[in-house]
Amino acid sequence: MTKHYLFFTRHSLTQPQAHLVQVSNSANAAANLGYSAILCFLEQGWRSLNPIGLIHPFHPRKPEAKLSNLYNLQEKLKVAPLPMPSPLTQIKSKWTNSSTIVCKYYCPIHILPYTKIVHTRDWNFVKTAIKHGVPAIYEHHHQEQKLFEPEVAHNPLLQIAVTVAEPVRESMIENGMPPEKVIKLHNGFNQIFLARHPEVAKIWREKLLVNQQQKLIVYAGALRKFKGINLLIEVAKEMPQVQFALAGGNPDEVQHYQQLAQEKQTPNVTFLGHMPQNQLATLLQAADILVHPHCSGNAAATTSPLKLFDYLASGTPIVATEIPSLMEFKSSSAIAGWCEPDNPTQLAQSLQQVLATHPRKIEGYKDNLDFVSQFSWENRIRKIISYVEDSKRPKISNK
């Protein structure tokens, strides 16, 4: 019997939030490498009320087209949605919350007997796996005062803990994680972002630009103030001849910033909302510049530059903010322009300079494409697995 490399998230996969993009693309990469990778997540809605699904919940299968398109999943990955009946989880009790249902019922009976190793951000899931003798890989990407139980952190079944920022790594060690078990490893990009789509990119430009002589600057990511969205609106007011397109955000966030843009009298800012990853890849290639703004503060030190690698894979010139998590890339020629955080004037100047020195190339800039290859999700999984003991590694299929 083949035992699986199981990726688990205690969320429904419904939108391209950064943490869901990260776990789904990690699982997808493991499958691309030949592992029997299963992406396991919670399923809400009418399907979760099927009593047969509750009795036999773990049925790995191919992802539906909607899910594949949303996260750029390839054909080798299988998914295993776990039904989570809403009437039950709405009862306020520790015995009916989703964590208890997963860890006390689904895991020991239906999941772990078929699992070689688990890979998750869910500490409770890690504890359950180790309790039942299954090795685990733990991901922890945000700084928080989480105390790690010594009996779990020092257990030999906990193979490695992975984070994406040095301050988070340091806080994990301070809170009880053995230093030798914590590594810092950047996120990655999906290989689909490397495929060129000149015709679709042309359609984006025709849709977003008043005329084809106009320039297009694109931002992709969360619509939050600390991400520098307010700065971008200020910059757009200083650059009325340039069109700005922002992809991301939930409907409330989009509405809030649309109203702010109207108040600031910046009609050259368009909010596209969140979009499937395959559409995002073509939008990034349509831009003259991709902008990575950010404000200073704690988040600037601990944020993961997730979108940076998608940006690089598009081959489009990038203007980035000098925040701690990006500074190691400053020596590379892959990023065309830099500016200080919290400084809209300098950001505007940097954008104008890069527009003047880096004309748009339909085929993309080779420096970016060459540099980003090391940051594929597949390479990230290879590095993580290298820290796993040989006897505990999942097997690569010969098929």
C-alpha positions as CSV (number, residue, x, y, z in Angstrom):
1,M,0.0,0.0,0.0
2,T,1.3,3.4,-1.0
3,K,1.5,5.8,1.9
4,H,1.0,9.5,1.1
5,Y,2.8,12.7,1.5
6,L,-0.1,14.6,3.1
7,F,-0.4,18.4,3.1
8,F,-3.1,19.7,5.4
9,T,-4.8,23.1,5.9
10,R,-7.6,23.8,8.3
11,H,-9.3,26.0,5.8
12,S,-11.6,25.8,2.8
13,L,-9.9,26.4,-0.5
14,T,-12.1,29.1,-1.8
15,Q,-9.8,32.1,-2.7
16,P,-6.2,32.9,-3.4
17,Q,-5.1,34.0,0.0
18,A,-1.3,33.9,0.4
19,H,-1.3,31.0,2.9
20,L,-3.7,28.9,0.8
21,V,-1.6,29.6,-2.3
22,Q,1.5,28.5,-0.4
23,V,0.1,25.1,0.9
24,S,-1.7,24.2,-2.4
25,N,1.4,25.0,-4.5
26,S,3.7,23.1,-2.1
27,A,1.4,20.0,-2.5
28,N,1.3,20.5,-6.2
29,A,5.1,20.7,-6.4
30,A,5.5,17.5,-4.4
31,A,3.2,15.7,-6.8
32,N,5.2,17.1,-9.7
33,L,8.3,15.6,-8.2
34,G,6.7,12.1,-8.2
35,Y,5.5,11.8,-4.6
36,S,2.0,10.5,-3.8
37,A,1.0,14.0,-2.6
38,I,-2.5,14.6,-1.2
39,L,-3.8,18.1,-0.4
40,C,-6.2,17.7,2.5
41,F,-8.6,20.6,3.5
42,L,-11.9,21.3,5.1
43,E,-15.1,21.3,2.9
44,Q,-18.1,23.4,3.9
45,G,-21.5,23.6,2.2
46,W,-24.1,21.1,1.1
47,R,-21.5,18.4,0.3
48,S,-20.4,18.3,3.9
49,L,-23.9,17.1,4.9
50,N,-23.6,13.8,3.0
51,P,-23.7,11.1,5.7
52,I,-21.6,8.7,3.6
53,G,-18.9,11.3,3.4
54,L,-18.8,11.6,7.1
55,I,-18.5,7.8,7.6
56,H,-15.8,7.4,4.9
57,P,-14.3,11.0,4.5
58,F,-10.9,10.3,3.1
59,H,-11.2,9.8,-0.6
60,P,-8.2,11.3,-2.6
61,R,-9.3,12.3,-6.0
62,K,-8.3,14.7,-8.8
63,P,-9.1,18.4,-8.0
64,E,-12.1,20.0,-9.8
65,A,-11.3,22.4,-12.6
66,K,-12.3,25.4,-10.5
67,L,-9.8,24.5,-7.8
68,S,-7.1,23.7,-10.3
69,N,-7.5,27.0,-12.1
70,L,-7.6,29.0,-8.8
71,Y,-4.3,27.7,-7.6
72,N,-2.6,26.5,-10.8
73,L,-2.7,22.9,-9.9
74,Q,-1.3,20.3,-12.3
75,E,-2.8,16.9,-13.1
76,K,-0.6,14.8,-10.7
77,L,-1.9,16.2,-7.5
78,K,-4.8,14.7,-5.7
79,V,-7.1,16.3,-3.1
80,A,-9.0,15.0,-0.1
81,P,-11.7,17.4,1.1
82,L,-12.9,16.6,4.6
83,P,-16.6,17.2,5.2
84,M,-17.2,19.7,8.0
85,P,-21.0,19.9,8.6
86,S,-21.8,23.5,9.5
87,P,-24.7,22.7,11.9
88,L,-22.2,20.7,14.1
89,T,-19.4,23.1,14.0
90,Q,-21.6,26.0,15.0
91,I,-22.2,24.4,18.4
92,K,-19.9,26.2,20.7
93,S,-18.0,23.3,22.3
94,K,-14.4,22.0,22.1
95,W,-15.8,18.7,21.0
96,T,-17.5,20.2,17.9
97,N,-14.9,22.6,16.6
98,S,-13.1,21.8,13.4
99,S,-9.8,21.1,15.1
100,T,-11.3,18.5,17.4
101,I,-13.2,16.8,14.6
102,V,-10.1,16.6,12.5
103,C,-7.6,15.6,15.2
104,K,-9.8,13.3,17.3
105,Y,-11.9,11.6,14.5
106,Y,-10.6,12.1,11.0
107,C,-6.9,11.8,11.7
108,P,-6.4,8.6,13.7
109,I,-9.1,6.6,12.0
110,H,-9.2,7.7,8.4
111,I,-6.1,9.7,7.4
112,L,-2.9,8.7,9.3
113,P,-3.0,5.0,8.6
114,Y,-2.5,5.9,4.9
115,T,0.1,8.7,5.5
116,K,3.9,8.5,5.4
117,I,4.5,12.1,6.5
118,V,2.4,15.2,7.1
119,H,3.3,18.7,6.1
120,T,1.2,21.5,7.6
121,R,1.0,24.9,9.4
122,D,-1.5,23.4,11.8
123,W,0.4,22.7,15.1
124,N,-2.5,20.6,16.5
125,F,-2.3,18.4,13.4
126,V,1.4,18.0,13.9
127,K,0.8,17.0,17.5
128,T,-1.8,14.4,16.5
129,A,0.4,13.0,13.8
130,I,3.3,12.5,16.2
131,K,1.1,11.0,18.8
132,H,0.1,8.4,16.3
133,G,3.6,7.7,15.2
134,V,3.6,9.7,11.9
135,P,6.5,12.0,11.1
136,A,5.8,15.7,10.5
137,I,7.0,18.8,8.7
138,Y,5.8,22.0,10.3
139,E,5.5,25.4,8.6
140,H,5.3,28.6,10.7
141,H,5.3,31.8,8.8
142,H,4.2,34.5,11.2
143,Q,5.6,36.0,14.4
144,E,3.4,35.1,17.4
145,Q,3.9,34.1,21.0
146,K,3.3,30.4,20.4
147,L,5.0,28.2,23.0
148,F,6.0,24.8,21.5
149,E,5.4,21.9,23.9
150,P,8.9,20.3,24.6
151,E,7.5,16.7,24.1
152,V,6.5,17.6,20.6
153,A,9.3,20.0,19.6
154,H,12.0,17.6,20.7
155,N,10.2,14.5,19.4
156,P,12.3,12.8,16.7
157,L,9.2,12.4,14.6
158,L,9.2,16.2,14.2
159,Q,11.6,16.3,11.3
160,I,11.9,20.0,10.5
161,A,10.2,23.3,11.1
162,V,10.2,25.8,8.2
163,T,9.7,29.5,8.2
164,V,10.3,32.3,5.6
165,A,11.8,35.1,7.7
166,E,14.7,35.3,10.2
167,P,12.8,37.2,12.9
168,V,10.2,34.4,12.9
169,R,12.9,31.7,13.1
170,E,14.4,33.5,16.1
171,S,11.1,33.8,17.9
172,M,10.4,30.1,17.3
173,I,13.7,29.2,19.0
174,E,12.9,31.5,21.9
175,N,9.6,29.8,22.3
176,G,11.0,26.3,22.6
177,M,11.8,25.0,19.1
178,P,15.3,23.4,18.9
179,P,17.6,25.6,16.8
180,E,18.7,22.6,14.7
181,K,15.1,21.9,13.7
182,V,14.3,25.4,12.3
183,I,15.3,26.5,8.8
184,K,14.5,29.7,6.9
185,L,13.4,29.0,3.4
186,H,11.8,31.3,0.9
187,N,8.4,30.6,-0.7
188,G,8.4,29.8,-4.4
189,F,6.6,30.3,-7.7
190,N,4.4,28.0,-9.9
191,Q,6.0,26.8,-13.1
192,I,2.9,28.0,-15.0
193,F,4.1,31.6,-14.5
194,L,7.0,30.9,-16.8
195,A,4.8,30.1,-19.8
196,R,4.5,33.1,-22.1
197,H,1.0,34.4,-23.1
198,P,1.6,37.3,-25.5
199,E,-1.9,37.3,-27.0
200,V,-3.7,37.2,-23.6
201,A,-1.3,39.9,-22.3
202,K,-2.2,42.1,-25.3
203,I,-5.9,41.7,-24.5
204,W,-5.3,42.8,-20.9
205,R,-3.5,46.0,-22.2
206,E,-6.4,46.7,-24.6
207,K,-8.8,46.3,-21.7
208,L,-7.0,48.4,-19.1
209,L,-5.3,51.2,-21.1
210,V,-7.0,54.2,-22.7
211,N,-4.5,54.0,-25.6
212,Q,-1.6,51.7,-26.4
213,Q,1.0,54.4,-25.8
214,Q,0.0,54.5,-22.1
215,K,2.0,52.6,-19.5
216,L,0.6,49.9,-17.2
217,I,1.8,49.3,-13.6
218,V,0.4,46.3,-11.9
219,Y,0.3,45.3,-8.2
220,A,-0.8,41.8,-7.2
221,G,-1.5,40.9,-3.5
222,A,-3.5,41.7,-0.4
223,L,-5.3,45.1,-0.3
224,R,-4.0,46.2,3.1
225,K,-2.6,49.5,4.3
226,F,0.6,48.0,5.5
227,K,1.1,46.5,2.1
228,G,1.5,50.0,0.7
229,I,-1.9,50.3,-1.1
230,N,-2.5,53.9,0.2
231,L,1.0,54.8,-1.0
232,L,0.1,53.5,-4.5
233,I,-3.0,55.7,-4.7
234,E,-0.8,58.7,-3.7
235,V,1.7,57.7,-6.4
236,A,-1.1,57.3,-9.0
237,K,-2.1,60.9,-8.3
238,E,1.4,62.0,-9.1
239,M,1.5,59.9,-12.3
240,P,-1.9,60.6,-14.0
241,Q,-0.5,59.5,-17.4
242,V,0.1,55.9,-16.2
243,Q,-2.6,53.3,-15.5
244,F,-2.4,51.4,-12.3
245,A,-4.1,48.0,-11.9
246,L,-4.4,46.2,-8.6
247,A,-5.3,42.5,-8.4
248,G,-6.3,41.0,-5.0
249,G,-8.5,41.8,-2.0
250,N,-11.9,40.6,-0.9
251,P,-15.0,42.5,-2.0
252,D,-15.1,44.7,1.1
253,E,-11.4,45.7,0.6
254,V,-11.9,46.4,-3.0
255,Q,-14.9,48.6,-2.3
256,H,-13.0,50.5,0.4
257,Y,-10.1,51.3,-1.8
258,Q,-12.3,52.1,-4.8
259,Q,-13.9,54.8,-2.6
260,L,-10.5,56.0,-1.4
261,A,-9.3,56.3,-5.0
262,Q,-12.4,58.3,-5.9
263,E,-11.9,60.6,-2.9
264,K,-8.2,61.1,-4.0
265,Q,-9.3,61.8,-7.6
266,T,-7.2,59.0,-9.1
267,P,-9.3,57.7,-12.0
268,N,-6.2,55.9,-13.3
269,V,-6.4,53.2,-10.6
270,T,-8.4,50.1,-11.4
271,F,-9.2,47.4,-8.8
272,L,-9.6,43.9,-10.3
273,G,-10.3,41.9,-7.1
274,H,-8.9,38.5,-6.5
275,M,-8.5,36.3,-9.6
276,P,-7.4,32.7,-10.4
277,Q,-3.7,32.2,-10.5
278,N,-3.7,31.3,-14.2
279,Q,-5.3,34.7,-15.0
280,L,-2.9,36.5,-12.7
281,A,0.1,35.0,-14.7
282,T,-1.1,36.7,-17.9
283,L,-1.9,40.0,-16.1
284,L,1.7,40.2,-14.8
285,Q,3.1,39.7,-18.3
286,A,0.9,42.5,-19.6
287,A,2.5,45.1,-17.3
288,D,5.3,47.5,-18.1
289,I,6.3,47.4,-14.4
290,L,5.3,45.3,-11.4
291,V,5.3,47.2,-8.1
292,H,6.1,45.7,-4.7
293,P,5.3,48.5,-2.2
294,H,5.3,48.1,1.6
295,C,5.2,50.2,4.7
296,S,7.7,50.0,7.5
297,G,7.0,48.2,10.8
298,N,7.0,44.7,12.2
299,A,5.2,43.2,9.2
300,A,8.0,44.5,6.9
301,A,10.5,42.3,8.7
302,T,8.4,39.1,8.9
303,T,6.4,39.2,5.6
304,S,7.1,36.5,3.0
305,P,7.9,37.9,-0.4
306,L,5.4,35.4,-2.0
307,K,4.4,37.6,-4.9
308,L,8.0,38.6,-5.6
309,F,8.7,35.2,-7.2
310,D,5.6,35.3,-9.3
311,Y,6.7,38.8,-10.4
312,L,10.2,37.5,-11.3
313,A,8.8,34.5,-13.2
314,S,6.7,36.9,-15.4
315,G,9.9,38.5,-16.7
316,T,8.5,42.0,-16.1
317,P,10.7,44.8,-14.6
318,I,10.1,45.2,-10.8
319,V,10.2,48.1,-8.5
320,A,10.4,47.0,-4.8
321,T,10.5,48.6,-1.4
322,E,13.6,48.3,0.8
323,I,12.2,46.2,3.6
324,P,14.2,43.6,5.6
325,S,12.7,40.5,3.9
326,L,13.7,41.8,0.5
327,M,17.1,43.2,1.1
328,E,19.0,40.0,0.3
329,F,17.8,40.5,-3.3
330,K,19.2,44.0,-3.6
331,S,22.5,42.8,-5.0
332,S,20.7,41.0,-7.8
333,S,20.0,42.7,-11.1
334,A,16.6,41.0,-11.2
335,I,14.9,43.9,-9.5
336,A,15.1,47.1,-11.6
337,G,14.3,49.7,-9.0
338,W,14.2,50.3,-5.3
339,C,12.7,52.9,-2.9
340,E,12.4,53.5,0.8
341,P,9.2,52.4,2.6
342,D,6.6,55.0,3.5
343,N,7.8,57.4,0.8
344,P,5.4,57.9,-2.1
345,T,7.6,60.6,-3.8
346,Q,10.6,58.2,-4.0
347,L,8.3,55.4,-5.1
348,A,7.0,57.5,-8.0
349,Q,10.5,58.6,-8.9
350,S,11.7,55.0,-9.0
351,L,8.7,53.9,-11.2
352,Q,9.4,56.8,-13.6
353,Q,13.0,55.9,-13.8
354,V,12.4,52.2,-14.6
355,L,9.8,53.1,-17.2
356,A,12.5,55.2,-18.9
357,T,15.2,52.6,-18.7
358,H,13.4,49.3,-19.0
359,P,11.0,49.2,-22.1
360,R,8.5,46.4,-22.0
361,K,9.7,43.1,-23.6
362,I,7.0,40.7,-24.8
363,E,9.4,37.8,-24.2
364,G,10.3,39.1,-20.7
365,Y,13.7,40.1,-19.2
366,K,16.1,37.2,-19.2
367,D,17.8,38.3,-15.9
368,N,14.5,37.8,-14.1
369,L,13.8,34.5,-15.7
370,D,17.3,33.1,-15.0
371,F,17.3,34.3,-11.4
372,V,13.9,33.0,-10.4
373,S,14.5,29.4,-11.5
374,Q,16.1,28.6,-8.1
375,F,12.9,29.5,-6.3
376,S,10.5,27.1,-7.8
377,W,8.1,25.3,-5.4
378,E,9.7,22.0,-6.6
379,N,13.1,23.2,-5.5
380,R,11.7,24.2,-2.2
381,I,10.2,20.8,-1.6
382,R,13.5,19.1,-2.5
383,K,15.3,21.2,0.1
384,I,12.7,20.4,2.8
385,I,12.8,16.7,2.1
386,S,16.6,16.7,2.3
387,Y,16.2,17.4,6.1
388,V,13.9,14.4,6.5
389,E,15.5,11.1,7.7
390,D,15.7,8.6,4.8
391,S,13.4,6.1,6.5
392,K,10.7,8.7,7.0
393,R,10.8,10.2,3.5
394,P,7.8,9.5,1.2
395,K,8.6,7.4,-1.8
396,I,8.8,8.7,-5.3
397,S,6.6,6.7,-7.7
398,N,8.2,5.0,-10.7
399,K,5.1,5.6,-12.8
